[in-house]
Amino acid sequence: MKPLYTIAAVVVFILASVGSSLLFRVAAQHAGRTAILYFILGNCVGLAVSISLTLALRGTNPNLIYAMCLGGAFCVLQLASTLLFNQPLSPVQWVGVALVASGLVLLPLK
């Protein structure tokens, strides 16, 4: 698989994973039909997670892809939940996010 397609698949994974998680959080804040709607929508967006991970793993080092996908989704989700839901991170948590992000930068280097 071409590197550009792999990068696109990783980006789609990160965005879909974060979007799905945020929709589940919104579903948890509601009740009744609204909660069910957000839950179903979160699962529909989550389908893109599985598809994009499968595409990213084609012909590429799986260790690198798993780390980039899951680590990237973790960092973006922490930032998104801080911004959207006013969930402040402690200084130690910020250090953790920064360490994961720096690890993502260092992973592709040989």
Disulfide bonds with the S-S distance in Angstrom:
none
